[in-house]
Amino acid sequence: MTTAGSGRPARKPARVRPYSLTGGRTRSGHVLLVETFVAALESPDGRLDLAPSGLNSRMLPEIRAIIELCARMRSVAEVSAMLKIPLGVVRVLLSDLADQGKIRVYGTGRGPGQPERALLERVLSGLRRL
């Protein structure tokens, strides 16, 4: 495939490297297991808070997509699979959003033993629906 009249091959659109979304960070401040549930928090007027915060006044499209997707409670694994973003990157981004007060992280009820079977079945069912 060549570009019109140039004789050179057409370039594919550049894809953002996952580490660039997290600034190279691989660790998150929250414990986010694949079965951990997250949900976007609403602003006082009842709408999702999509306003950027911090020094960067622009919100990355991936961040916006995560917030919109999390309007309904989702597992970390669902967010990763539905947005086709690597799990490690999603964990870092979700942790950042939790620190900014844009999402809430719900405990998984996981104690010193194994996670509840019913929880794992719900997560597996959700992943199969994808």
C-alpha positions as CSV (number, residue, x, y, z in Angstrom):
1,M,0.0,0.0,0.0
2,T,1.4,3.4,-1.0
3,T,0.4,6.9,-0.5
4,A,-1.1,8.8,-3.4
5,G,1.6,9.8,-5.8
6,S,4.5,9.5,-3.4
7,G,5.5,5.9,-4.1
8,R,6.3,5.4,-0.4
9,P,4.5,3.0,1.8
10,A,1.6,4.5,3.8
11,R,2.3,4.7,7.5
12,K,0.0,3.1,10.1
13,P,-1.2,5.6,12.7
14,A,1.2,5.7,15.6
15,R,0.0,3.9,18.7
16,V,0.7,5.3,22.1
17,R,3.0,3.0,24.1
18,P,1.3,1.8,27.3
19,Y,4.2,3.1,29.6
20,S,3.6,6.6,28.2
21,L,0.1,6.6,29.7
22,T,1.5,6.0,33.1
23,G,4.7,8.0,32.8
24,G,6.7,4.8,33.0
25,R,5.2,3.9,36.4
26,T,4.4,0.2,37.0
27,R,3.2,0.3,40.6
28,S,0.0,1.7,42.0
29,G,-0.8,3.1,45.4
30,H,-3.9,1.0,45.8
31,V,-4.2,-2.8,45.9
32,L,-6.1,-3.5,42.7
33,L,-6.6,-7.2,42.1
34,V,-8.2,-8.4,38.9
35,E,-11.4,-9.0,40.8
36,T,-11.4,-5.6,42.6
37,F,-14.5,-3.5,41.7
38,V,-14.3,0.2,40.8
39,A,-16.9,2.8,40.0
40,A,-16.8,6.4,38.9
41,L,-18.0,9.0,41.4
42,E,-20.6,11.5,40.5
43,S,-20.1,15.2,41.0
44,P,-22.5,17.1,43.2
45,D,-24.9,17.8,40.3
46,G,-25.3,14.0,39.7
47,R,-23.1,13.8,36.6
48,L,-19.8,11.9,36.2
49,D,-16.9,14.1,37.1
50,L,-14.9,14.3,33.8
51,A,-13.2,17.6,34.6
52,P,-9.4,17.3,34.5
53,S,-7.6,18.0,37.7
54,G,-4.0,18.7,38.6
55,L,-1.4,20.5,36.6
56,N,-2.4,18.9,33.3
57,S,-5.6,20.6,32.2
58,R,-6.2,18.1,29.4
59,M,-7.6,14.7,30.1
60,L,-6.2,11.7,28.2
61,P,-8.8,9.9,26.1
62,E,-8.0,6.7,28.0
63,I,-8.8,8.3,31.3
64,R,-12.1,9.7,30.0
65,A,-13.0,6.2,28.6
66,I,-12.2,4.6,32.0
67,I,-14.4,7.1,33.8
68,E,-17.3,6.7,31.4
69,L,-17.0,2.9,31.5
70,C,-17.0,2.9,35.2
71,A,-20.3,4.8,35.4
72,R,-21.4,1.2,36.2
73,M,-19.4,-0.8,38.7
74,R,-16.7,-2.9,36.9
75,S,-13.9,-5.2,37.9
76,V,-10.4,-4.1,37.1
77,A,-10.2,-7.1,34.7
78,E,-13.3,-5.8,32.8
79,V,-11.9,-2.3,32.4
80,S,-8.7,-3.7,31.0
81,A,-10.5,-6.1,28.6
82,M,-13.2,-3.7,27.4
83,L,-10.7,-0.9,26.7
84,K,-8.0,-3.2,25.4
85,I,-5.4,-1.6,27.7
86,P,-2.9,-3.8,29.5
87,L,-3.9,-4.8,33.0
88,G,-0.8,-3.2,34.6
89,V,-1.5,0.2,32.9
90,V,-5.2,0.0,34.0
91,R,-4.1,-0.6,37.6
92,V,-1.9,2.5,37.6
93,L,-4.5,4.7,35.9
94,L,-7.3,3.5,38.2
95,S,-5.1,4.1,41.2
96,D,-4.4,7.7,40.0
97,L,-8.2,8.3,39.5
98,A,-8.9,7.0,43.0
99,D,-6.3,9.4,44.4
100,Q,-8.0,12.2,42.5
101,G,-11.4,11.3,43.9
102,K,-12.8,10.4,40.5
103,I,-13.4,6.7,41.2
104,R,-14.1,4.6,44.2
105,V,-12.3,1.3,44.9
106,Y,-14.4,-1.3,46.5
107,G,-13.0,-4.0,48.6
108,T,-13.2,-7.5,47.4
109,G,-14.0,-9.1,50.8
110,R,-10.8,-11.0,50.5
111,G,-9.4,-12.0,53.8
112,P,-6.4,-14.1,54.7
113,G,-8.0,-17.0,52.8
114,Q,-9.2,-17.4,49.3
115,P,-11.5,-15.0,47.5
116,E,-15.2,-15.8,47.7
117,R,-16.3,-18.3,45.1
118,A,-19.4,-16.2,44.2
119,L,-17.3,-13.2,43.5
120,L,-15.0,-15.1,41.2
121,E,-17.9,-16.6,39.4
122,R,-19.4,-13.1,38.8
123,V,-16.0,-11.8,37.4
124,L,-15.7,-14.9,35.2
125,S,-19.2,-14.5,33.9
126,G,-18.6,-10.8,33.1
127,L,-15.4,-11.7,31.3
128,R,-17.2,-14.3,29.2
129,R,-19.8,-11.7,28.2
130,L,-17.0,-9.6,26.7
